[in-house]
Structures are given as structure tokens and as C-alpha cells.
Amino acid sequence: MCSNSMYRFGIEGYNYGQSALISSDLVGYVWGDVDPCSLIHAQVVDRGIGVISSQYASSDGFLTLRVNMTNTYNAGFSVSYWQLNPYTFGNKVQITNTTFPSCANV
């Protein structure tokens, strides 16, 4: 079961194929006291052309981020994480899977 965690993920970079900025913020609270865990107070802000980000709590208890781009030719980006919950320390953040298909869905 996942733990209670307030978070912020930042996705930043440049999409050469789109000639555009990649800049997205994904925030929310993973509510781990229920099974399966749920995502509450979630918000996504995309500031780039051709980028749509989303997030959800998976049925097996993981927070999942998804980034869709209309053009992925030479798109480079980084992902940053901030743990924002002042009452919970030491939540384990682990990348469990990354998928980079050749299509526009990253």
C-alpha cells in the first residue's frame, strides 16, 4: 500500500521538433490510508505547445505520470521531485518503470 504524500513533480526541457518549451507541473496528494490508494487535490499545469501531462494512482498502488507530445523529434527533458508534506519525512521515491516508445506518447 502506498503512503500519504504531498508532492510536486516538475518536467522541464525543450522539444526541438515542436520548436517549443517543455514545462509542466504536476502536484497532488496520494492518500494511502485507503486500498487502493487514491489521488486527491491533484492539478496539472502545462505551459508548452504540444505537451499534455497527466497523473493517476494505479491499481497496484503507484503514482503514475504520463507525458504526451505531438512531436517527439529531439525532445529532451528532466523530471524533478519535491516532497512537500511537513508531517511526513522519508517517503521512498523510486522510479519503477520508464517507457520511451517511438510514438508521441512518453
VENQUI-V616709 format. One record per residue. OMEGA is omega in radians with two decimals (none if undefined). Layout:
<<OMEGA> <OMEGA>>
//
This chain:
<<-3.14> <-3.12> <3.06> <-3.08> <3.02> <-2.96> <2.94> <3.00> <3.06> <3.10> <-3.06> <3.10> <-3.12> <3.09> <-3.10> <-3.11> <3.12> <-3.03> <-3.03> <3.04> <2.91> <-3.12> <-3.13> <3.01> <3.09> <-3.11> <3.09> <3.13> <3.05> <-3.13> <-3.05> <-3.12> <3.11> <-3.14> <0.02> <-3.12> <-3.12> <-3.13> <-3.13> <3.13> <-3.10> <3.10> <3.08> <3.06> <3.07> <-3.13> <3.14> <3.09> <3.07> <3.11> <3.05> <-3.14> <3.09> <-3.14> <3.08> <3.02> <-3.11> <-3.11> <3.11> <2.96> <3.13> <2.96> <-3.08> <3.08> <3.11> <3.11> <3.09> <3.11> <3.12> <3.12> <-3.10> <-3.14> <-3.13> <3.05> <3.12> <-3.13> <3.05> <3.12> <3.10> <-3.11> <3.02> <3.02> <-2.95> <-3.08> <-3.10> <-3.08> <-3.12> <3.14> <3.04> <3.03> <-3.09> <3.04> <-3.09> <3.03> <-3.09> <-3.13> <2.97> <3.14> <3.11> <3.14> <-3.14> <3.10> <-3.04> <-3.08> <-3.07> <none>>
//
